[in-house]
Amino acid sequence: MLLPVYTPVYRLPSLLSPSPVPRTKRRVILGKRHTIERVIPTSPSPREFLAAASPGTRVVVRYRIDGGFTDALGDLLECGASACTVRTRSADVVIHLDLVVAAKQVPPPPPRRSARTGS
């Protein structure tokens, strides 16, 4: 039995896509005479997701910094042609879209616990 030979492209899926997920066909080679085509769903790029997300959407955005990557978790305030602004717990973070690696919608934060009373 021959195994399919293909390399899928992995991206972080968005939880809510603004439009139906586009699909692409990929040719899979099974042997010298056998090939099949598979339909593989693709997700929008991080830039497309941020441009389509409405302001107020809770998002996490991973972007490049000197020496690695960092995340911004919070509410999307705006997204322009070259940058987006995310309101985090500590401050508003302006992120240049050229530095964005991944972005997706996240659920609202869990409710805060009540204070413990000692006895």
Buried (B, 14 or more C-beta within 10 A) or exposed (E): EEEEEEEEEEBBEBEEBEEEEEEEEBEBEEEEEEEEEEEEEEBBEBBBBBBBBEEEBBBBBBBBEEEEEEBBBBBBBEBEEEBBBBBEEEEEBEBEBEBBEBBBBEEEEEEEEEEEEEE
